[in-house]
Amino acid sequence: MTGGPGTNQKPATAARIYDYYLGGIHNFTADQEAAKAILAKAPSIVAIARANRAFLGRAIRYLADSGVRQYLDIGSGIPTEGNVHEVAQQVVPDARVVYVDIDPVAVAESQELLEGNPYATAVRGDLREPEKIIEHPQVRKVLDFTQPVAVLLVGVLYFVPDDAEAYPAMERLLAPCVPGSHVVISHGTVDGEPVDERQLQSTTDIWRRQTATPLSVRSRAQIERFFGGFELIEPGLAWLPEWRPEPTDPADFRDEPWRSRMLAGVGRLP
Ligand SMILES: C[S@@+](CC[C@H](N)C(=O)[O-])C[C@H]1O[C@@H](n2cnc3c(N)ncnc32)[C@H](O)[C@@H]1O
């Protein structure tokens, strides 16, 4: 799928840039160019993508071990190693999983991977329009909102830079959740460590200019606000590598976890 006639004009997207960083093949020339430009400004981005993916895996294992049977993964990306249904279904074989992404390539690849899996599906959706996701017939077919659901927003909320859009969308998305539901969030931040403002600005400029998905980072307090009435479970909102670490995690930020530049947490609705 890389390059090829007619593909060069596609705008870069977050899903395909992330796929490039994780070593995937579902990315086009524009994605590779944007990915390399970001990499030149922020060389740790590949390790951050790996750490984010590892956090996702640990969070799903934690949830599945706690008995969570339903997952709504929003901004799920292009399928790669350690997909949510694979991790969850290892523990709960009939765990239900719905993948949602704004990028049609991510959705098509997910649908192909899930063919024949009665417990998992992928639909196109935009987290800024939560009702359309919740009411989607395929989502309703797989998930039962009268039972607890884990809603995942891993590495996606910073693609909704406008607070006036992001917070109300989250509230509406989590509104149908019954007690015992969970929300999983990871989000880029500038809190807690010295930041090179110029480097940050030029990186976000590339996202704005060269991709279909502009990005912005938020403070710890702003990220915590997304959890609403969900109570953060131990260890709270933590740097990616510090959220319930496992021996098999990537070693990238072991000594300086704040260099992962993303905070992550899991909340539970009491
Ligand atoms: C960095 S990737 C994260 C993938 C996956 N959640 C993970 O952590 O491995 C971000 C994903 O969010 C998707 N995305 C961006 N804005 C979105 C929106 N408004 N609604 C749904 N998905 C969105 C992108 O297409 C991309 O696939």
The ligand as an SDF file (V2000), in Angstrom:
LIG
                    3D

 27 29  0  0  0  0  0  0  0  0999 V2000
   -2.2460    7.9120   17.5010 C   0  0  0  0  0  0  0  0  0  0  0  0
   -3.5270    6.9400   16.7940 S   0  0  0  0  0  0  0  0  0  0  0  0
   -3.9240    5.9250   18.1970 C   0  0  0  0  0  0  0  0  0  0  0  0
   -4.3120    4.5160   17.8180 C   0  0  0  0  0  0  0  0  0  0  0  0
   -4.6640    3.6030   18.9960 C   0  0  0  0  0  0  0  0  0  0  0  0
   -5.7310    4.1500   19.8100 N   0  0  0  0  0  0  0  0  0  0  0  0
   -3.4720    3.3510   19.8580 C   0  0  0  0  0  0  0  0  0  0  0  0
   -3.3360    4.0120   20.9070 O   0  0  0  0  0  0  0  0  0  0  0  0
   -2.6350    2.5060   19.5060 O   0  0  0  0  0  0  0  0  0  0  0  0
   -4.8880    8.0860   16.7700 C   0  0  0  0  0  0  0  0  0  0  0  0
   -6.1100    7.6250   15.9960 C   0  0  0  0  0  0  0  0  0  0  0  0
   -7.2060    8.5070   16.2340 O   0  0  0  0  0  0  0  0  0  0  0  0
   -7.9390    8.6770   15.0370 C   0  0  0  0  0  0  0  0  0  0  0  0
   -8.7200    9.9290   15.1320 N   0  0  0  0  0  0  0  0  0  0  0  0
   -8.2850   11.2100   15.0730 C   0  0  0  0  0  0  0  0  0  0  0  0
   -9.3060   12.0690   15.2530 N   0  0  0  0  0  0  0  0  0  0  0  0
  -10.4240   11.3160   15.4430 C   0  0  0  0  0  0  0  0  0  0  0  0
  -11.8060   11.6280   15.6830 C   0  0  0  0  0  0  0  0  0  0  0  0
  -12.2290   12.8840   15.7650 N   0  0  0  0  0  0  0  0  0  0  0  0
  -12.6740   10.6010   15.8280 N   0  0  0  0  0  0  0  0  0  0  0  0
  -12.2600    9.3030   15.7310 C   0  0  0  0  0  0  0  0  0  0  0  0
  -10.9670    8.9540   15.5130 N   0  0  0  0  0  0  0  0  0  0  0  0
  -10.0650    9.9450   15.3680 C   0  0  0  0  0  0  0  0  0  0  0  0
   -6.8730    8.7010   13.9720 C   0  0  0  0  0  0  0  0  0  0  0  0
   -7.4100    8.4100   12.6910 O   0  0  0  0  0  0  0  0  0  0  0  0
   -5.9100    7.6340   14.4910 C   0  0  0  0  0  0  0  0  0  0  0  0
   -6.2200    6.3600   13.9890 O   0  0  0  0  0  0  0  0  0  0  0  0
  1  2  1  0
  2  3  1  0
  2 10  1  0
  3  4  1  0
  4  5  1  0
  5  6  1  0
  5  7  1  0
  7  8  2  0
  7  9  1  0
 10 11  1  0
 11 12  1  0
 11 26  1  0
 12 13  1  0
 13 14  1  0
 13 24  1  0
 14 15  1  0
 14 23  1  0
 15 16  2  0
 16 17  1  0
 17 18  1  0
 17 23  2  0
 18 19  1  0
 18 20  2  0
 20 21  1  0
 21 22  2  0
 22 23  1  0
 24 25  1  0
 24 26  1  0
 26 27  1  0
M  CHG  2   2   1   9  -1
M  END
$$$$
